[in-house]
Amino acid sequence: MAVFVAAEMAASARSELLFRDGDSLVVALFARSVLEGQPQDWAFSSVLFMPESACFALLGLALPWLSPDALFAVNAVVNLAALYGALRLAAGRRGEGRSPVVWTLFAFAAFCLLASLETSPSRDALEPASLLLITTYYSATVIAVVVAVGLIRRHVDGGWAGIPYLLGLVAAVSTLSNPLFAAWATAPLGLLLGLGALRRRERALVPLLALVAGTVAGFLARIPFSEWIANTGAGYAQPPEWMQSLQYYARLAGERLTAPGGVAAALIFVGLLAFCVRRTLRCSGGARIVGTAGWLIPVLVVIGAVALGTHAARYLQPIAFAPVLSLVALPRSIRMPRIAARIAIAASAVVLLVLAVVSTPRLASAANADDRDLRCVTDWVDQSGRTGAGQFWTVRLPKLHLKDPARLVQVDHTLRGYAWLVNRTDFEVSAVTFLVEDAQSQAWELPPPGVVPDAVVPCGRYTILDFARHPLPLGPQRS
């Protein structure tokens, strides 16, 4: 299923986010700089991408012959497989009258269906499920939230005594990497456990303390990395703009509902949310916690996103992954004749195997597709041996594919070093001798005024402005 969904995304317009989007490349750029032993002085956002970068680096070490795009494709499959593992943890232990594996597959299939219905190339579209396949948009945080729910369920159901320590570790690492974990997991799950502690202190209090302690430890652990955090995230919160935020998300939802895939996704979401509420009303113990988390997390996240005046669809990812928890909250055995069960399992396995076999060449073809415009730029830069520059949305893709990424410096339209999701060691050069631009580039304001390029090199959607005889000085850094 993971291979099929990754191939669907890679073959759709949403592949722009998977392979080429400026934001989506930061993990690959960071992992490459670490593996190549470059000096590290990064300017990240509030997210440090630690688990995501570790995963991508390990894939790069294990599969060194793959191109960056091929590694993105493999990473997409790994992210989906990791979500399955997290859902399996949340489904609880095997036992009499329980079929946690079957219901985990159902939950995973529901999520895969939601991801397959998303095809927009825009990062701002309200299509949150497919963001899990991308290395940048909080995939590790999504998985960590589901893992946290699963660990709490295992503890409440009487699992291994070390579960609270593991829960605290997950919370600490996740918060260190991305403080959004506190909003997606610690706040709603803390509320849920706090209410439970009033009734069953011995079952809910310990995981509550572990979750809070781990989150606090994660925030403290961010202090040594403060030089790498170019934006703490405080600037994203604009509570006075809550009405504009509400209108923004309502507009995104309205646009999503104009497409058949969006309508289908909305119906699935409502159905799963109703199923979650039913689990809350009719279940107890770990099943109730999982079911309640399935509707409480997305509700609180949406309310919080609006109340803080945010304007980013990626913050609403819990509306995609949390409701599927309803399917693993109470994984009762499905009663059917043994022979019928074996036939159903065999038929399903054959169908999924065929889908995977058919999808693998599609995924490989999309990951290895030749981009002649990009190749034109990288070949020219590699052969020139000189250092040039370009603006954020333009330069990051060629930068990743160069033999030496430092040959392209990230700047704004006034040639000031743009220190955002990039290694600041790039800005040690004092001048550049060419510029790369495309349709996303803002009009240049070059020093000195009136300077013109010595040559213009067309590369399809890119254009290289060569200033070999008139080097352009770089201005001071900005973020």
C-alpha positions as CSV (number, residue, x, y, z in Angstrom):
1,M,0.0,0.0,0.0
2,A,2.9,2.4,0.8
3,V,4.5,1.8,-2.6
4,F,1.2,2.3,-4.4
5,V,0.4,5.6,-2.6
6,A,4.0,6.9,-3.1
7,A,3.7,6.1,-6.8
8,E,0.3,7.8,-7.0
9,M,1.8,11.0,-5.5
10,A,4.9,10.8,-7.6
11,A,2.9,10.5,-10.8
12,S,0.5,13.4,-9.9
13,A,1.0,17.2,-9.8
14,R,1.7,16.9,-6.1
15,S,5.1,15.4,-7.0
16,E,6.2,19.0,-7.1
17,L,6.2,19.0,-3.3
18,L,7.8,15.5,-3.1
19,F,10.8,16.2,-5.4
20,R,11.2,19.9,-6.2
21,D,9.6,22.3,-3.7
22,G,12.1,24.7,-2.0
23,D,10.9,23.8,1.5
24,S,10.9,20.1,0.9
25,L,14.6,20.0,0.1
26,V,16.0,21.2,3.4
27,V,16.3,17.7,4.9
28,A,18.2,16.4,1.9
29,L,20.5,19.5,1.9
30,F,21.2,19.1,5.6
31,A,21.8,15.4,5.5
32,R,24.2,15.8,2.5
33,S,26.2,18.5,4.2
34,V,26.6,16.3,7.3
35,L,27.5,13.1,5.4
36,E,30.1,15.1,3.3
37,G,31.7,16.5,6.5
38,Q,31.0,20.2,5.7
39,P,31.2,22.8,8.5
40,Q,27.8,23.2,10.1
41,D,26.2,26.6,10.7
42,W,22.6,26.1,9.8
43,A,19.7,28.6,9.9
44,F,16.6,26.5,10.5
45,S,13.0,27.6,11.2
46,S,11.6,26.5,14.6
47,V,11.9,22.9,13.4
48,L,15.2,21.2,13.5
49,F,14.2,18.1,11.4
50,M,16.3,15.7,13.5
51,P,14.5,12.4,13.0
52,E,13.7,13.2,9.4
53,S,17.3,14.1,8.6
54,A,18.6,11.0,10.4
55,C,16.2,8.8,8.4
56,F,17.2,10.4,5.1
57,A,20.9,10.2,5.9
58,L,20.6,6.5,6.8
59,L,18.8,5.8,3.5
60,G,21.6,7.7,1.7
61,L,24.3,5.5,3.4
62,A,22.4,2.3,2.8
63,L,21.5,3.2,-0.9
64,P,24.4,5.4,-2.0
65,W,23.8,4.8,-5.7
66,L,20.3,6.4,-5.6
67,S,19.8,10.0,-6.8
68,P,18.2,12.5,-4.4
69,D,14.8,12.1,-6.1
70,A,15.0,8.3,-5.7
71,L,15.8,8.8,-2.0
72,F,12.8,11.0,-1.7
73,A,10.7,8.3,-3.1
74,V,12.1,5.6,-0.8
75,N,11.7,8.0,2.1
76,A,8.0,8.4,1.3
77,V,7.5,4.7,1.5
78,V,9.4,4.5,4.7
79,N,7.3,7.3,6.3
80,L,4.1,5.4,5.4
81,A,5.5,2.1,6.7
82,A,6.4,3.9,10.0
83,L,2.9,5.2,10.3
84,Y,1.6,1.6,10.0
85,G,4.0,0.6,12.8
86,A,2.7,3.5,15.0
87,L,-0.9,2.5,14.3
88,R,-0.1,-1.1,15.1
89,L,1.2,0.1,18.5
90,A,-2.0,2.0,19.1
91,A,-4.1,-1.0,18.3
92,G,-2.9,-2.8,21.4
93,R,-1.9,-6.3,22.1
94,R,-3.1,-9.5,20.6
95,G,-5.6,-11.5,22.7
96,E,-8.7,-13.6,22.6
97,G,-11.3,-12.0,20.4
98,R,-8.9,-9.3,19.1
99,S,-7.5,-8.8,15.6
100,P,-5.2,-5.8,16.0
101,V,-3.3,-6.5,12.8
102,V,-6.4,-6.6,10.6
103,W,-7.8,-3.4,12.0
104,T,-4.4,-1.7,11.7
105,L,-4.4,-2.5,8.0
106,F,-7.9,-1.1,7.8
107,A,-6.8,2.2,9.5
108,F,-3.6,2.4,7.3
109,A,-5.7,1.8,4.2
110,A,-8.1,4.6,5.2
111,F,-5.1,7.0,5.6
112,C,-3.6,5.8,2.3
113,L,-7.0,6.5,0.6
114,L,-7.0,10.0,1.9
115,A,-3.4,10.6,0.7
116,S,-4.3,9.1,-2.7
117,L,-7.1,11.6,-3.1
118,E,-4.7,14.6,-2.8
119,T,-3.2,15.8,-6.1
120,S,-2.7,19.6,-5.8
121,P,0.9,20.9,-6.4
122,S,0.3,23.7,-3.9
123,R,1.8,23.4,-0.4
124,D,-1.0,25.7,0.8
125,A,-3.8,23.3,-0.3
126,L,-5.9,21.7,2.5
127,E,-4.5,18.2,1.6
128,P,-2.8,17.2,4.8
129,A,-2.5,13.4,4.5
130,S,0.0,13.4,1.6
131,L,2.3,15.7,3.5
132,L,3.4,12.6,5.5
133,L,5.3,11.4,2.4
134,I,7.4,14.6,2.3
135,T,10.6,14.8,4.3
136,T,10.1,18.3,5.5
137,Y,6.5,18.8,6.6
138,Y,6.7,17.2,10.1
139,S,6.5,13.5,9.1
140,A,8.4,12.5,12.3
141,T,6.0,14.6,14.4
142,V,3.0,12.9,12.9
143,I,4.4,9.5,13.6
144,A,5.5,10.5,17.1
145,V,1.9,11.7,18.0
146,V,0.4,8.3,17.0
147,V,3.3,6.5,18.9
148,A,2.5,8.6,22.0
149,V,-1.2,7.6,21.8
150,G,-0.1,3.9,21.4
151,L,2.2,4.0,24.4
152,I,-0.4,5.6,26.6
153,R,-2.9,2.9,25.5
154,R,-0.4,0.1,26.2
155,H,0.3,1.6,29.7
156,V,-3.4,2.0,30.5
157,D,-4.0,-1.6,29.4
158,G,-1.3,-2.9,31.7
159,G,1.7,-3.1,29.6
160,W,5.5,-3.1,30.2
161,A,6.6,-1.1,33.2
162,G,9.1,0.9,31.1
163,I,6.5,2.4,28.9
164,P,6.3,5.8,30.7
165,Y,10.1,6.2,30.2
166,L,9.8,5.5,26.5
167,L,6.8,7.9,26.3
168,G,9.0,10.6,27.9
169,L,11.8,9.9,25.5
170,V,9.5,10.2,22.5
171,A,8.1,13.5,23.8
172,A,11.6,14.9,24.5
173,V,13.1,14.0,21.1
174,S,10.0,15.1,19.3
175,T,9.7,18.5,21.1
176,L,13.5,19.1,20.6
177,S,13.0,18.6,16.9
178,N,9.7,20.3,16.5
179,P,7.8,22.2,19.3
180,L,4.6,21.6,17.4
181,F,4.5,18.2,19.2
182,A,3.4,20.1,22.3
183,A,0.4,21.4,20.4
184,W,-0.5,18.2,18.6
185,A,0.2,15.7,21.4
186,T,1.1,17.1,24.8
187,A,-1.8,19.6,25.1
188,P,-4.7,17.4,24.0
189,L,-3.3,14.1,25.4
190,G,-2.4,16.0,28.6
191,L,-6.0,17.2,28.9
192,L,-7.3,13.7,28.3
193,L,-5.0,12.1,30.8
194,G,-5.6,14.9,33.3
195,L,-9.3,14.2,33.2
196,G,-8.6,10.5,33.5
197,A,-6.3,11.0,36.5
198,L,-9.2,12.5,38.4
199,R,-11.0,9.1,38.2
200,R,-8.1,6.5,37.8
201,R,-5.0,8.2,39.2
202,E,-2.9,5.1,39.1
203,R,-3.5,4.6,35.3
204,A,-3.4,8.1,33.9
205,L,-1.2,10.1,36.2
206,V,2.1,8.3,35.4
207,P,1.8,8.8,31.5
208,L,0.7,12.3,32.1
209,L,3.8,13.1,34.1
210,A,6.0,11.3,31.6
211,L,4.5,13.2,28.7
212,V,4.8,16.6,30.4
213,A,8.3,15.9,31.7
214,G,9.5,14.8,28.3
215,T,8.0,17.8,26.6
216,V,9.7,20.2,29.1
217,A,13.0,18.3,28.6
218,G,12.7,18.7,24.9
219,F,12.2,22.5,25.1
220,L,15.2,22.7,27.4
221,A,17.3,20.6,25.0
222,R,16.6,23.2,22.3
223,I,18.6,25.9,24.1
224,P,22.0,24.6,22.9
225,F,20.6,24.8,19.3
226,S,19.4,28.3,19.6
227,E,22.0,29.6,17.1
228,W,20.5,27.3,14.5
229,I,16.9,28.5,15.1
230,A,16.4,31.5,12.9
231,N,12.7,31.7,14.0
232,T,11.4,30.5,17.3
233,G,7.9,30.3,15.9
234,A,6.5,33.1,18.1
235,G,6.1,35.2,15.1
236,Y,3.7,32.7,13.5
237,A,1.2,33.4,16.3
238,Q,-1.0,36.4,15.7
239,P,-4.0,36.1,17.9
240,P,-5.6,39.4,16.8
241,E,-5.8,37.9,13.3
242,W,-8.0,35.0,14.4
243,M,-10.8,36.1,12.1
244,Q,-8.6,36.3,9.1
245,S,-7.2,32.9,10.0
246,L,-10.8,31.5,10.2
247,Q,-11.6,32.9,6.8
248,Y,-8.3,31.5,5.4
249,Y,-9.0,28.0,6.5
250,A,-12.6,28.2,5.5
251,R,-11.5,29.3,2.0
252,L,-9.1,26.4,1.8
253,A,-11.9,24.0,2.9
254,G,-14.2,25.5,0.3
255,E,-11.6,25.1,-2.4
256,R,-11.0,21.5,-1.4
257,L,-14.8,20.7,-1.6
258,T,-15.0,21.8,-5.2
259,A,-13.2,18.7,-6.3
260,P,-14.7,15.1,-6.1
261,G,-11.6,13.9,-4.3
262,G,-12.1,16.6,-1.7
263,V,-15.7,15.7,-1.2
264,A,-14.8,12.0,-0.7
265,A,-12.1,13.0,1.7
266,A,-14.5,15.1,3.7
267,L,-17.0,12.2,3.9
268,I,-14.3,9.9,5.1
269,F,-13.2,12.4,7.7
270,V,-16.7,13.0,9.1
271,G,-17.3,9.2,9.2
272,L,-14.1,8.5,11.1
273,L,-14.7,11.4,13.4
274,A,-18.2,10.0,14.2
275,F,-16.7,6.6,14.8
276,C,-14.2,8.2,17.2
277,V,-17.0,9.8,19.2
278,R,-18.8,6.4,19.4
279,R,-15.6,4.8,20.8
280,T,-15.5,7.5,23.5
281,L,-19.1,6.9,24.5
282,R,-19.1,3.1,24.4
283,C,-15.6,2.0,25.3
284,S,-13.4,2.1,28.4
285,G,-9.7,1.9,29.3
286,G,-7.2,2.1,26.5
287,A,-9.9,1.8,23.8
288,R,-11.6,5.0,25.0
289,I,-8.3,6.9,25.2
290,V,-7.4,6.0,21.6
291,G,-11.0,6.8,20.3
292,T,-11.1,10.1,22.2
293,A,-7.7,11.1,21.0
294,G,-9.0,10.5,17.4
295,W,-11.5,13.4,17.7
296,L,-10.0,15.5,20.5
297,I,-6.6,16.1,18.8
298,P,-8.0,17.5,15.5
299,V,-10.7,19.5,17.2
300,L,-8.2,21.2,19.6
301,V,-5.6,21.7,16.9
302,V,-8.1,23.4,14.5
303,I,-9.4,25.6,17.3
304,G,-5.8,26.5,18.4
305,A,-4.7,27.2,14.8
306,V,-7.5,29.7,14.4
307,A,-7.2,31.2,17.8
308,L,-3.5,31.9,17.2
309,G,-4.2,33.5,13.8
310,T,-2.0,31.1,11.8
311,H,-2.1,30.7,8.1
312,A,-0.6,27.4,7.1
313,A,-2.5,24.2,6.0
314,R,0.3,22.0,7.3
315,Y,-0.5,22.8,10.9
316,L,-3.8,21.0,10.4
317,Q,-2.3,17.6,9.6
318,P,-4.0,16.0,12.6
319,I,-7.4,16.1,10.8
320,A,-5.9,13.5,8.4
321,F,-4.1,11.1,10.7
322,A,-5.9,11.3,14.1
323,P,-9.4,10.2,13.0
324,V,-8.1,6.9,11.6
325,L,-7.3,6.0,15.3
326,S,-11.0,5.1,15.6
327,L,-10.3,2.0,13.6
328,V,-7.7,0.6,16.0
329,A,-9.4,1.7,19.2
330,L,-11.4,-1.5,19.6
331,P,-9.9,-4.1,17.2
332,R,-12.4,-6.9,17.8
333,S,-12.1,-10.1,15.8
334,I,-14.1,-10.3,12.6
335,R,-16.2,-13.5,12.8
336,M,-16.3,-15.4,9.5
337,P,-15.8,-19.0,8.4
338,R,-12.1,-20.1,8.4
339,I,-12.1,-21.0,4.7
340,A,-13.7,-17.7,3.8
341,A,-11.2,-15.8,5.9
342,R,-8.3,-17.5,4.2
343,I,-9.7,-16.8,0.8
344,A,-10.2,-13.1,1.7
345,I,-6.7,-12.8,3.0
346,A,-5.2,-14.5,0.0
347,A,-7.2,-12.4,-2.4
348,S,-6.2,-9.2,-0.6
349,A,-2.6,-10.2,-0.5
350,V,-2.6,-10.9,-4.3
351,V,-4.3,-7.6,-5.1
352,L,-1.9,-5.6,-3.0
353,L,1.1,-7.5,-4.3
354,V,0.0,-6.8,-7.9
355,L,-0.5,-3.1,-7.0
356,A,3.0,-2.9,-5.5
357,V,4.6,-4.6,-8.5
358,V,2.8,-2.4,-10.9
359,S,3.5,0.8,-8.9
360,T,7.2,0.2,-8.4
361,P,8.2,1.0,-12.0
362,R,5.9,4.0,-11.9
363,L,7.6,5.3,-8.8
364,A,11.1,4.6,-10.1
365,S,10.2,6.3,-13.4
366,A,8.9,9.4,-11.7
367,A,12.0,9.5,-9.4
368,N,14.4,9.1,-12.2
369,A,12.7,11.3,-14.8
370,D,15.2,13.5,-16.7
371,D,14.8,17.2,-16.0
372,R,16.7,18.8,-18.9
373,D,16.3,22.4,-17.6
374,L,17.7,21.4,-14.2
375,R,20.5,19.4,-15.8
376,C,21.4,22.4,-18.0
377,V,21.9,24.6,-15.0
378,T,23.8,22.1,-12.9
379,D,26.1,21.2,-15.8
380,W,26.8,24.8,-16.5
381,V,27.6,25.6,-12.9
382,D,29.7,22.5,-12.3
383,Q,31.7,23.2,-15.5
384,S,32.2,26.9,-14.7
385,G,33.9,26.3,-11.3
386,R,32.5,29.6,-10.1
387,T,30.1,30.6,-7.4
388,G,26.7,32.2,-8.2
389,A,23.5,33.0,-6.5
390,G,19.7,32.7,-6.7
391,Q,16.6,33.4,-4.8
392,F,15.0,30.8,-2.4
393,W,12.3,29.2,-4.5
394,T,14.6,29.2,-7.6
395,V,18.0,28.1,-6.3
396,R,17.4,25.3,-3.9
397,L,16.6,22.6,-6.4
398,P,19.8,23.2,-8.5
399,K,21.8,23.6,-5.3
400,L,20.8,20.1,-4.1
401,H,21.8,18.5,-7.5
402,L,25.2,20.3,-7.8
403,K,28.5,18.4,-7.2
404,D,29.2,21.2,-4.7
405,P,26.1,22.8,-3.3
406,A,28.1,25.8,-2.0
407,R,28.5,26.9,-5.7
408,L,25.0,28.4,-5.4
409,V,24.4,30.9,-2.7
410,Q,20.9,31.7,-1.5
411,V,20.1,35.4,-1.6
412,D,17.2,37.8,-1.8
413,H,16.5,40.1,-4.8
414,T,18.9,42.7,-3.4
415,L,21.8,40.1,-3.2
416,R,21.7,40.0,0.6
417,G,22.4,36.5,1.9
418,Y,19.1,34.9,2.7
419,A,19.7,32.8,5.8
420,W,16.7,30.5,5.9
421,L,16.8,26.7,5.8
422,V,20.4,26.8,4.6
423,N,24.0,26.4,5.8
424,R,25.3,29.9,6.6
425,T,28.8,28.8,5.7
426,D,27.7,29.5,2.1
427,F,27.8,33.2,2.8
428,E,31.6,33.3,3.4
429,V,32.1,34.3,-0.2
430,S,32.2,38.1,-0.8
431,A,30.9,38.2,-4.4
432,V,29.2,36.0,-7.0
433,T,29.8,36.0,-10.8
434,F,26.4,34.7,-12.1
435,L,22.7,34.6,-11.1
436,V,20.1,31.9,-11.7
437,E,16.5,33.0,-12.1
438,D,13.1,31.6,-13.1
439,A,9.5,32.6,-13.1
440,Q,9.4,32.5,-9.3
441,S,12.3,35.0,-8.9
442,Q,11.6,38.6,-7.9
443,A,13.0,41.4,-10.1
444,W,16.7,42.0,-9.2
445,E,18.0,45.2,-7.6
446,L,21.7,44.8,-8.3
447,P,24.7,46.8,-7.0
448,P,25.9,48.9,-8.8
449,P,22.7,50.1,-10.4
450,G,22.5,49.6,-14.2
451,V,24.9,46.7,-14.3
452,V,24.1,44.3,-17.1
453,P,25.2,40.7,-17.6
454,D,28.0,39.8,-19.9
455,A,26.0,36.9,-21.2
456,V,22.5,35.3,-20.8
457,V,22.4,31.5,-20.9
458,P,18.9,30.1,-21.5
459,C,18.1,26.8,-19.7
460,G,14.4,26.2,-20.3
461,R,12.5,27.4,-17.3
462,Y,15.8,28.8,-15.9
463,T,18.0,31.6,-17.1
464,I,21.6,32.1,-16.1
465,L,22.8,35.7,-16.0
466,D,26.6,35.6,-16.3
467,F,28.6,38.5,-14.7
468,A,32.0,37.0,-15.2
469,R,33.7,40.4,-15.8
470,H,31.6,42.2,-13.2
471,P,31.4,40.3,-9.9
472,L,28.4,41.2,-7.8
473,P,29.1,41.8,-4.1
474,L,26.9,40.1,-1.5
475,G,25.1,42.2,1.1
476,P,24.7,41.3,4.8
477,Q,22.7,38.3,5.8
478,R,19.0,38.5,6.5
479,S,16.4,35.9,7.5
